[in-house]
Amino acid sequence: ECAFSSVRMGQTMRRGSSTIVEDLCGISMTGAGHFQLTIYLSDISKNKDVAWILQKKKEYDAIATEIPLPWPPIWCKGERFGTLSAVQMAAVEPKTFREFFKNYDEDFFVRYDKLFNTDVKYDWDEILKQVNFFHDDFEDMLLIPNWQRRLRAAMRLEQRVIEYSKRSVDSDDSPERKVVNFFLGELTASIVPMMNALARIEWDRQTTSVAFALAAYRADHNGESPETLEQLVPKYLEKIPDSPFTDKPLRYIRRQRDVLIANDDEYKLDGSEEELEKRIAEVKSGERVYPAAGHFIFVVAKKPAD
């Protein structure tokens, strides 16, 4: 019940988040609940009543989906407003701008001074319009229908931001474009890690639901895990969920010493990947391994060494 509360609280935080930081805090809280649940489910007694486990799965599935999140998130408006406000502050109250951003690194103000300690007259309406266009693109990215396409779009958008930053001063762009490049390059949050976090919480939700189904199966089969996830359908699981990272069914591997679920086929998971096997050996049943950004492996169960 505490883990359920953690998931519910995290979702509530995310629903009302007005900044990216608040959303990430909600993701962290929800992730903590998922972690607690999968640890518990990995250790649950094989003699536990199957009906009880499936009832708890039903409750979890309702909790994990009962709070619809606004999409795009509320914080998109806050990020847009914050960047536009910074632009207006630089245009109207440059002293206030310097005070507000005083904790930024020296390079930030070196580039700022190159742009604004000149006699150039900027068309601030054009600058504000271009900043708005970028945020339109960002929100459109969040509306792309599946996570894999969304992540690819995030990579393209982040590459644009990197290019903006590089071209913020020394380029042949128009004066207005240089200012837009400066603000977007300096004040835009890193997009790809954020999108990975959003996709990861969806992956956690899918694997936690599967963990309930696996626990019920083990309780029904003297502690043994199934050979494939197909054996869970339809008694324990309505259908095999897709990984948000690939839009393909979760990859399930039953090995001699452990049972794993991976979000993609990036790794062989045949025992030949020494560094990855070391990481898997270090975690407990119900825990996760993150061999690289965007690649997640859930250790469903591990057999004790002989």
Salt bridges, closest charged atoms under 4 A:
GLU1 OE2 - LYS56 NZ 2.77
ASP23 OD1 - ARG14 NE 2.69
GLU59 OE1 - LYS56 NZ 3.37
ASP61 OD2 - LYS57 NZ 2.78
GLU66 OE2 - ARG8 NE 3.33
GLU99 OE2 - LYS102 NZ 3.06
ASP107 OD2 - ARG111 NE 3.47
ASP113 OD1 - ARG98 NH1 2.73
GLU126 OE1 - LYS129 NZ 3.24
ASP136 OD1 - ARG80 NH2 2.94
ASP137 OD2 - ARG160 NH1 3.19
GLU139 OE2 - ARG80 NH2 3.25
ASP173 OD1 - ARG167 NH2 2.42
GLU186 OE2 - ARG111 NH2 2.16
GLU202 OE2 - ARG205 NH2 2.87
ASP204 OD1 - ARG288 NE 2.95
ASP220 OD2 - LYS235 NZ 2.73
GLU224 OE1 - ARG254 NH2 2.82
GLU227 OE2 - ARG254 NH1 3.42
ASP258 OD1 - ARG255 NE 2.69
ASP264 OD2 - HIS295 ND1 2.50
GLU277 OE2 - ARG255 NH1 2.77
ASP306 OD2 - ARG257 NH2 2.63
